[in-house]
């Protein structure tokens, strides 16, 4: 189960809406050894596409190095789908390389955005429950 603060959910959804009709993407980092997402990191979709996203390799290198320097890990990797439901595409599945990460998808194809989370390990997609909290206890 992904437990995530309302503030982070709102930030992810706002980013998805702002970049629409292109897909948005980013990371939420958290302390190493923890499963708690804490630091929102909005990234650029290098593809600028409504059907595909890719982190810019230079930006991704800087973000991952910064996480290492802060003893953080990517707890959540998120992106949006602009015309389809919030479910990983074949491309999303093939790019999923962080087995301990929650892969969040937000669909902006509907009036009310869909916010869903998955674990993707060795090409196997498992949807997980999302618990939205006002604050971490």
N, CA, C and O atoms as a DFTB+ gen file, in Angstrom:
548 C
 N C O
     1  1       0.844      -1.179       0.000
     2  2       0.000       0.000       0.000
     3  2       0.886       1.237       0.000
     4  3       1.903       1.303       0.690
     5  1       0.464       2.219      -0.800
     6  2       1.141       3.507      -0.798
     7  2       0.409       4.425       0.170
     8  3      -0.787       4.670       0.016
     9  1       1.125       4.931       1.166
    10  2       0.596       5.960       2.062
    11  2       1.277       7.258       1.662
    12  3       2.504       7.357       1.660
    13  1       0.461       8.257       1.321
    14  2       0.988       9.505       0.784
    15  2       0.167      10.677       1.301
    16  3      -1.042      10.554       1.498
    17  1       0.814      11.798       1.517
    18  2       0.127      12.969       2.057
    19  2      -0.759      13.620       0.996
    20  3      -0.473      13.562      -0.200
    21  1      -1.822      14.227       1.457
    22  2      -2.733      14.972       0.573
    23  2      -1.959      16.049      -0.190
    24  3      -2.215      16.276      -1.373
    25  1      -1.016      16.711       0.480
    26  2      -0.215      17.757      -0.153
    27  2       0.545      17.224      -1.368
    28  3       0.600      17.888      -2.403
    29  1       1.134      16.025      -1.248
    30  2       1.875      15.435      -2.364
    31  2       0.937      15.002      -3.484
    32  3       1.249      15.192      -4.660
    33  1      -0.213      14.421      -3.132
    34  2      -1.193      14.045      -4.154
    35  2      -1.616      15.284      -4.933
    36  3      -1.669      15.262      -6.163
    37  1      -1.915      16.356      -4.221
    38  2      -2.334      17.597      -4.869
    39  2      -1.235      18.136      -5.789
    40  3      -1.534      18.635      -6.874
    41  1       0.025      18.042      -5.373
    42  2       1.143      18.533      -6.190
    43  2       1.289      17.700      -7.467
    44  3       1.516      18.247      -8.546
    45  1       1.160      16.385      -7.342
    46  2       1.271      15.505      -8.510
    47  2       0.132      15.786      -9.487
    48  3       0.368      15.922     -10.688
    49  1      -1.093      15.874      -8.987
    50  2      -2.253      16.144      -9.841
    51  2      -2.130      17.530     -10.491
    52  3      -2.443      17.685     -11.672
    53  1      -1.683      18.526      -9.738
    54  2      -1.512      19.873     -10.292
    55  2      -0.481      19.866     -11.422
    56  3      -0.675      20.533     -12.438
    57  1       0.604      19.121     -11.254
    58  2       1.612      19.023     -12.305
    59  2       1.022      18.361     -13.548
    60  3       1.254      18.814     -14.668
    61  1       0.254      17.282     -13.344
    62  2      -0.372      16.583     -14.470
    63  2      -1.324      17.515     -15.226
    64  3      -1.339      17.537     -16.457
    65  1      -2.103      18.271     -14.483
    66  2      -3.040      19.207     -15.131
    67  2      -2.297      20.329     -15.854
    68  3      -2.695      20.734     -16.946
    69  1      -1.224      20.831     -15.251
    70  2      -0.475      21.943     -15.846
    71  2       0.192      21.539     -17.158
    72  3       0.251      22.339     -18.092
    73  1       0.695      20.309     -17.238
    74  2       1.395      19.860     -18.445
    75  2       0.454      19.315     -19.518
    76  3       0.870      19.129     -20.662
    77  1      -0.803      19.056     -19.168
    78  2      -1.784      18.548     -20.126
    79  2      -1.878      19.519     -21.304
    80  3      -1.996      20.716     -21.043
    81  1      -1.837      19.122     -22.550
    82  2      -2.103      17.778     -23.026
    83  2      -0.887      16.862     -23.102
    84  3      -1.018      15.714     -23.528
    85  1       0.297      17.336     -22.700
    86  2       1.464      16.448     -22.661
    87  2       1.503      15.704     -21.337
    88  3       0.946      16.155     -20.336
    89  1       2.169      14.557     -21.351
    90  2       2.341      13.795     -20.120
    91  2       3.315      14.529     -19.197
    92  3       4.307      15.104     -19.645
    93  1       3.011      14.494     -17.909
    94  2       3.890      15.053     -16.880
    95  2       4.632      13.898     -16.211
    96  3       4.188      12.751     -16.270
    97  1       5.766      14.205     -15.575
    98  2       6.506      13.146     -14.890
    99  2       7.346      13.744     -13.767
   100  3       7.663      14.934     -13.764
   101  1       7.693      12.888     -12.821
   102  2       8.525      13.321     -11.715
   103  2       8.712      12.229     -10.690
   104  3       8.377      11.067     -10.917
   105  1       9.260      12.632      -9.545
   106  2       9.639      11.710      -8.481
   107  2       9.218      12.312      -7.148
   108  3       9.177      13.531      -6.984
   109  1       8.908      11.438      -6.205
   110  2       8.774      11.869      -4.819
   111  2       9.795      11.051      -4.035
   112  3       9.694       9.828      -3.936
   113  1      10.773      11.753      -3.485
   114  2      11.862      11.097      -2.756
   115  2      11.490      10.933      -1.291
   116  3      10.649      11.653      -0.752
   117  1      12.137       9.970      -0.673
   118  2      11.959       9.746       0.753
   119  2      13.233       9.191       1.351
   120  3      14.136       8.784       0.621
   121  1      13.317       9.170       2.678
   122  2      14.530       8.688       3.344
   123  2      14.859       7.249       2.958
   124  3      13.975       6.399       2.856
   125  1      16.140       6.997       2.748
   126  2      16.589       5.639       2.444
   127  2      16.160       4.707       3.567
   128  3      16.284       5.046       4.744
   129  1      15.656       3.534       3.202
   130  2      15.200       2.565       4.192
   131  2      13.776       2.817       4.654
   132  3      13.258       2.101       5.512
   133  1      13.144       3.834       4.085
   134  2      11.774       4.194       4.451
   135  2      10.891       4.028       3.219
   136  3      11.379       4.014       2.089
   137  1       9.604       3.905       3.447
   138  2       8.654       3.839       2.341
   139  2       7.761       5.080       2.366
   140  3       6.630       5.048       1.882
   141  1       8.282       6.180       2.939
   142  2       7.474       7.382       3.092
   143  2       7.896       8.441       2.070
   144  3       9.017       8.947       2.122
   145  1       6.988       8.775       1.134
   146  2       7.294       9.837       0.178
   147  2       7.242      11.196       0.857
   148  3       6.279      11.504       1.559
   149  1       8.275      12.015       0.654
   150  2       8.347      13.303       1.347
   151  2       8.655      14.488       0.446
   152  3       8.029      15.539       0.585
   153  1       9.611      14.344      -0.481
   154  2      10.082      15.510      -1.237
   155  2       9.664      15.401      -2.698
   156  3      10.132      14.532      -3.433
   157  1       8.768      16.308      -3.103
   158  2       8.234      16.353      -4.461
   159  2       9.279      16.930      -5.407
   160  3       9.838      17.997      -5.149
   161  1       9.540      16.224      -6.500
   162  2      10.512      16.675      -7.494
   163  2       9.847      16.625      -8.871
   164  3       9.753      15.564      -9.489
   165  1       9.398      17.767      -9.333
   166  2       8.787      17.867     -10.653
   167  2       9.890      17.831     -11.696
   168  3      10.875      18.562     -11.595
   169  1       9.722      16.983     -12.695
   170  2      10.733      16.871     -13.744
   171  2      10.111      17.219     -15.090
   172  3       8.890      17.292     -15.224
   173  1      10.966      17.433     -16.082
   174  2      10.502      17.749     -17.426
   175  2      10.344      16.468     -18.234
   176  3      11.167      15.558     -18.145
   177  1       9.279      16.411     -19.019
   178  2       9.122      15.325     -19.973
   179  2       9.939      15.694     -21.206
   180  3       9.559      16.583     -21.968
   181  1      11.051      15.014     -21.396
   182  2      11.949      15.328     -22.507
   183  2      11.281      15.105     -23.860
   184  3      11.707      15.682     -24.861
   185  1      10.252      14.287     -23.900
   186  2       9.555      14.000     -25.160
   187  2       8.515      15.062     -25.507
   188  3       8.160      15.211     -26.677
   189  1       8.013      15.811     -24.505
   190  2       6.943      16.790     -24.746
   191  2       5.847      16.165     -25.605
   192  3       5.500      16.682     -26.668
   193  1       5.307      15.040     -25.123
   194  2       4.369      14.241     -25.898
   195  2       3.114      13.940     -25.093
   196  3       3.194      13.768     -23.877
   197  1       1.945      13.870     -25.751
   198  2       0.717      13.478     -25.063
   199  2       0.596      11.965     -24.877
   200  3      -0.332      11.496     -24.219
   201  1       1.527      11.197     -25.451
   202  2       1.412       9.734     -25.375
   203  2       2.648       9.037     -24.815
   204  3       2.679       7.809     -24.740
   205  1       3.660       9.797     -24.421
   206  2       4.904       9.170     -23.987
   207  2       5.664      10.139     -23.086
   208  3       5.599      11.354     -23.275
   209  1       6.380       9.598     -22.113
   210  2       7.251      10.446     -21.303
   211  2       8.618       9.812     -21.202
   212  3       8.773       8.595     -21.297
   213  1       9.598      10.660     -21.010
   214  2      10.972      10.216     -20.773
   215  2      11.657      11.298     -19.968
   216  3      11.590      12.478     -20.311
   217  1      12.326      10.887     -18.880
   218  2      13.134      11.832     -18.121
   219  2      14.307      12.268     -18.998
   220  3      14.894      11.449     -19.705
   221  1      14.644      13.542     -18.952
   222  2      15.859      14.010     -19.573
   223  2      17.026      13.353     -18.834
   224  3      17.083      13.403     -17.606
   225  1      17.947      12.746     -19.560
   226  2      19.015      11.973     -18.913
   227  2      19.888      12.832     -18.004
   228  3      20.310      12.367     -16.945
   229  1      20.171      14.084     -18.396
   230  2      20.991      14.957     -17.555
   231  2      20.240      15.339     -16.278
   232  3      20.810      15.335     -15.187
   233  1      18.956      15.670     -16.427
   234  2      18.157      16.021     -15.258
   235  2      18.019      14.810     -14.331
   236  3      18.119      14.943     -13.112
   237  1      17.789      13.637     -14.912
   238  2      17.653      12.436     -14.085
   239  2      18.946      12.158     -13.321
   240  3      18.903      11.805     -12.143
   241  1      20.071      12.312     -13.969
   242  2      21.353      12.110     -13.292
   243  2      21.494      13.056     -12.105
   244  3      21.901      12.639     -11.021
   245  1      21.151      14.355     -12.312
   246  2      21.247      15.342     -11.228
   247  2      20.296      15.003     -10.081
   248  3      20.669      15.090      -8.911
   249  1      19.071      14.620     -10.421
   250  2      18.073      14.304      -9.385
   251  2      18.504      13.081      -8.588
   252  3      18.424      13.088      -7.360
   253  1      18.959      12.035      -9.265
   254  2      19.368      10.817      -8.546
   255  2      20.624      11.084      -7.709
   256  3      20.754      10.550      -6.607
   257  1      21.539      11.894      -8.217
   258  2      22.739      12.238      -7.442
   259  2      22.356      13.047      -6.199
   260  3      22.905      12.832      -5.118
   261  1      21.410      13.977      -6.361
   262  2      20.935      14.773      -5.229
   263  2      20.269      13.870      -4.189
   264  3      20.481      14.041      -2.988
   265  1      19.460      12.904      -4.655
   266  2      18.848      11.961      -3.711
   267  2      19.930      11.180      -2.958
   268  3      19.835      10.993      -1.745
   269  1      20.953      10.728      -3.680
   270  2      22.055      10.004      -3.026
   271  2      22.717      10.879      -1.965
   272  3      22.986      10.417      -0.856
   273  1      22.977      12.136      -2.304
   274  2      23.609      13.062      -1.362
   275  2      22.764      13.277      -0.113
   276  3      23.301      13.532       0.965
   277  1      21.450      13.177      -0.252
   278  2      20.528      13.389       0.863
   279  2      20.110      12.083       1.546
   280  3      19.246      12.086       2.424
   281  1      20.728      10.963       1.137
   282  2      20.354       9.631       1.644
   283  2      18.868       9.362       1.411
   284  3      18.151       8.903       2.300
   285  1      18.430       9.663       0.186
   286  2      17.041       9.443      -0.206
   287  2      16.977       8.421      -1.337
   288  3      17.973       8.115      -1.992
   289  1      15.766       7.907      -1.538
   290  2      15.483       6.996      -2.635
   291  2      14.213       7.490      -3.342
   292  3      13.440       8.261      -2.773
   293  1      14.004       7.037      -4.588
   294  2      12.761       7.394      -5.266
   295  2      11.619       6.514      -4.742
   296  3      11.454       5.380      -5.191
   297  1      10.847       7.027      -3.809
   298  2       9.743       6.257      -3.233
   299  2       8.603       6.159      -4.246
   300  3       7.959       5.117      -4.369
   301  1       8.359       7.258      -4.971
   302  2       7.326       7.309      -6.005
   303  2       7.939       7.837      -7.294
   304  3       8.658       8.836      -7.283
   305  1       7.657       7.172      -8.388
   306  2       7.920       7.718      -9.719
   307  2       6.544       7.874     -10.350
   308  3       5.778       6.914     -10.439
   309  1       6.238       9.087     -10.787
   310  2       4.893       9.323     -11.316
   311  2       4.933       9.863     -12.730
   312  3       5.911      10.471     -13.164
   313  1       3.845       9.624     -13.432
   314  2       3.606      10.301     -14.700
   315  2       2.113      10.297     -14.980
   316  3       1.336       9.635     -14.291
   317  1       1.731      11.042     -15.995
   318  2       0.315      11.144     -16.314
   319  2       0.011      10.500     -17.655
   320  3       0.874      10.363     -18.522
   321  1      -1.250      10.109     -17.789
   322  2      -1.799       9.708     -19.081
   323  2      -2.872      10.728     -19.415
   324  3      -3.723      11.037     -18.580
   325  1      -2.835      11.244     -20.613
   326  2      -3.726      12.349     -20.965
   327  2      -4.991      11.919     -21.699
   328  3      -5.955      12.682     -21.767
   329  1      -4.998      10.708     -22.248
   330  2      -6.160      10.270     -23.028
   331  2      -6.634       8.870     -22.660
   332  3      -7.613       8.376     -23.220
   333  1      -5.950       8.239     -21.731
   334  2      -6.304       6.875     -21.349
   335  2      -6.366       6.765     -19.828
   336  3      -6.010       7.697     -19.105
   337  1      -6.827       5.604     -19.359
   338  2      -6.930       5.403     -17.922
   339  2      -5.538       5.373     -17.277
   340  3      -4.517       5.282     -17.958
   341  1      -5.536       5.452     -15.966
   342  2      -4.287       5.449     -15.198
   343  2      -3.830       4.005     -14.987
   344  3      -3.922       3.466     -13.884
   345  1      -3.340       3.395     -16.058
   346  2      -2.818       2.030     -16.013
   347  2      -1.544       1.998     -16.849
   348  3      -1.503       2.598     -17.923
   349  1      -0.495       1.308     -16.377
   350  2       0.783       1.305     -17.095
   351  2       0.676       0.727     -18.505
   352  3       0.083      -0.330     -18.721
   353  1       1.258       1.439     -19.442
   354  2       1.341       0.947     -20.819
   355  2       2.474      -0.077     -20.924
   356  3       3.244      -0.257     -19.981
   357  1       2.567      -0.733     -22.057
   358  2       3.683      -1.679     -22.273
   359  2       5.016      -0.956     -22.148
   360  3       5.971      -1.500     -21.592
   361  1       5.084       0.271     -22.664
   362  2       6.331       1.050     -22.562
   363  2       6.629       1.379     -21.103
   364  3       7.771       1.255     -20.660
   365  1       5.601       1.800     -20.350
   366  2       5.793       2.087     -18.919
   367  2       6.361       0.867     -18.205
   368  3       7.284       0.980     -17.398
   369  1       5.810      -0.280     -18.507
   370  2       6.240      -1.533     -17.858
   371  2       7.685      -1.845     -18.232
   372  3       8.474      -2.249     -17.377
   373  1       8.033      -1.662     -19.490
   374  2       9.399      -1.993     -19.929
   375  2      10.435      -1.054     -19.307
   376  3      11.588      -1.446     -19.132
   377  1      10.042       0.186     -18.969
   378  2      10.969       1.141     -18.375
   379  2      11.038       1.067     -16.852
   380  3      11.908       1.691     -16.245
   381  1      10.146       0.323     -16.234
   382  2      10.100       0.247     -14.764
   383  2      11.284      -0.570     -14.261
   384  3      11.330      -1.788     -14.436
   385  1      12.242       0.114     -13.634
   386  2      13.479      -0.567     -13.222
   387  2      13.762      -0.454     -11.731
   388  3      14.828      -0.862     -11.269
   389  1      12.820       0.096     -10.978
   390  2      13.007       0.286      -9.536
   391  2      11.989      -0.590      -8.799
   392  3      10.862      -0.151      -8.572
   393  1      12.362      -1.813      -8.421
   394  2      11.383      -2.745      -7.851
   395  2      10.772      -2.311      -6.521
   396  3       9.694      -2.785      -6.163
   397  1      11.434      -1.425      -5.783
   398  2      10.899      -0.987      -4.492
   399  2      10.092       0.304      -4.594
   400  3       9.629       0.834      -3.584
   401  1       9.928       0.803      -5.805
   402  2       9.262       2.083      -6.028
   403  2       7.775       1.897      -6.298
   404  3       7.360       0.900      -6.888
   405  1       6.983       2.862      -5.860
   406  2       5.563       2.926      -6.207
   407  2       5.477       3.703      -7.518
   408  3       5.970       4.828      -7.608
   409  1       4.858       3.112      -8.525
   410  2       4.656       3.792      -9.801
   411  2       3.249       4.365      -9.811
   412  3       2.267       3.628      -9.902
   413  1       3.163       5.684      -9.716
   414  2       1.873       6.372      -9.668
   415  2       1.536       6.883     -11.057
   416  3       2.368       7.474     -11.745
   417  1       0.293       6.639     -11.449
   418  2      -0.220       7.188     -12.701
   419  2      -1.428       8.045     -12.411
   420  3      -2.300       7.678     -11.623
   421  1      -1.466       9.191     -13.061
   422  2      -2.600      10.104     -12.954
   423  2      -3.163      10.253     -14.357
   424  3      -2.434      10.586     -15.291
   425  1      -4.457      10.006     -14.505
   426  2      -5.087      10.236     -15.789
   427  2      -5.824      11.561     -15.750
   428  3      -6.646      11.814     -14.870
   429  1      -5.505      12.405     -16.735
   430  2      -6.198      13.680     -16.874
   431  2      -7.229      13.615     -18.004
   432  3      -7.686      14.646     -18.497
   433  1      -7.587      12.396     -18.405
   434  2      -8.549      12.206     -19.495
   435  2      -9.993      12.399     -19.035
   436  3     -10.907      12.449     -19.857
   437  1     -10.194      12.505     -17.743
   438  2     -11.537      12.587     -17.180
   439  2     -11.687      13.885     -16.400
   440  3     -10.697      14.528     -16.050
   441  1     -12.947      14.267     -16.127
   442  2     -13.189      15.487     -15.352
   443  2     -12.505      15.412     -13.990
   444  3     -11.888      16.378     -13.541
   445  1     -12.621      14.259     -13.342
   446  2     -11.967      14.025     -12.049
   447  2     -10.748      13.135     -12.306
   448  3     -10.911      11.988     -12.720
   449  1      -9.539      13.633     -12.073
   450  2      -8.346      12.825     -12.361
   451  2      -8.332      11.498     -11.601
   452  3      -8.719      11.429     -10.434
   453  1      -7.884      10.459     -12.281
   454  2      -7.649       9.164     -11.636
   455  2      -6.242       9.201     -11.048
   456  3      -5.306       9.683     -11.686
   457  1      -6.100       8.685      -9.824
   458  2      -4.799       8.615      -9.151
   459  2      -4.643       7.177      -8.682
   460  3      -5.330       6.746      -7.756
   461  1      -3.730       6.424      -9.325
   462  2      -3.569       5.005      -8.998
   463  2      -2.083       4.682      -8.835
   464  3      -1.218       5.348      -9.405
   465  1      -1.813       3.649      -8.047
   466  2      -0.431       3.264      -7.775
   467  2      -0.223       1.780      -8.059
   468  3      -1.111       0.951      -7.858
   469  1       0.984       1.477      -8.533
   470  2       1.325       0.105      -8.922
   471  2       2.728      -0.238      -8.442
   472  3       3.576       0.633      -8.250
   473  1       2.939      -1.515      -8.259
   474  2       4.292      -2.070      -8.145
   475  2       4.528      -2.778      -9.469
   476  3       3.660      -3.500      -9.960
   477  1       5.698      -2.569     -10.039
   478  2       6.058      -3.219     -11.295
   479  2       7.398      -3.893     -11.083
   480  3       8.421      -3.224     -10.940
   481  1       7.395      -5.218     -11.063
   482  2       8.611      -5.991     -10.814
   483  2       8.713      -7.074     -11.886
   484  3       7.799      -7.880     -12.058
   485  1       9.829      -7.080     -12.599
   486  2      10.068      -8.062     -13.655
   487  2       8.902      -8.146     -14.637
   488  3       8.514      -9.235     -15.059
   489  1       8.348      -6.989     -14.996
   490  2       7.277      -6.937     -15.976
   491  2       5.896      -7.272     -15.456
   492  3       4.925      -7.240     -16.211
   493  1       5.793      -7.593     -14.177
   494  2       4.501      -7.927     -13.578
   495  2       3.941      -6.686     -12.878
   496  3       4.601      -6.090     -12.026
   497  1       2.721      -6.307     -13.248
   498  2       2.062      -5.113     -12.715
   499  2       1.064      -5.535     -11.643
   500  3       0.197      -6.376     -11.880
   501  1       1.200      -4.940     -10.465
   502  2       0.270      -5.193      -9.372
   503  2      -0.249      -3.854      -8.865
   504  3       0.521      -3.033      -8.366
   505  1      -1.559      -3.634      -8.995
   506  2      -2.126      -2.402      -8.453
   507  2      -2.162      -2.513      -6.940
   508  3      -2.397      -3.590      -6.391
   509  1      -1.930      -1.404      -6.277
   510  2      -1.953      -1.380      -4.817
   511  2      -2.907      -0.299      -4.326
   512  3      -3.198       0.659      -5.043
   513  1      -3.383      -0.460      -3.112
   514  2      -4.234       0.548      -2.496
   515  2      -3.425       1.813      -2.237
   516  3      -2.211       1.763      -2.038
   517  1      -4.121       2.945      -2.246
   518  2      -3.514       4.232      -1.925
   519  2      -4.250       4.793      -0.720
   520  3      -5.473       4.929      -0.727
   521  1      -3.481       5.117       0.320
   522  2      -4.036       5.743       1.522
   523  2      -3.526       7.178       1.546
   524  3      -2.325       7.423       1.659
   525  1      -4.460       8.123       1.439
   526  2      -4.106       9.542       1.452
   527  2      -4.330      10.062       2.860
   528  3      -5.420       9.934       3.418
   529  1      -3.271      10.657       3.437
   530  2      -3.335      11.155       4.807
   531  2      -3.085      12.663       4.816
   532  3      -2.439      13.206       3.919
   533  1      -3.605      13.318       5.833
   534  2      -3.354      14.754       5.983
   535  2      -1.929      15.010       6.458
   536  3      -1.303      15.998       6.072
   537  1      -1.425      14.113       7.298
   538  2      -0.051      14.213       7.815
   539  2       0.407      12.817       8.169
   540  3      -0.406      11.945       8.475
   541  1       1.712      12.607       8.126
   542  2       2.259      11.312       8.525
   543  2       2.291      11.243      10.051
   544  3       2.685      12.197      10.721
   545  1       1.871      10.101      10.583
   546  2       1.849       9.931      12.032
   547  2       3.074       9.280      12.589
   548  3       3.171       9.083      13.801
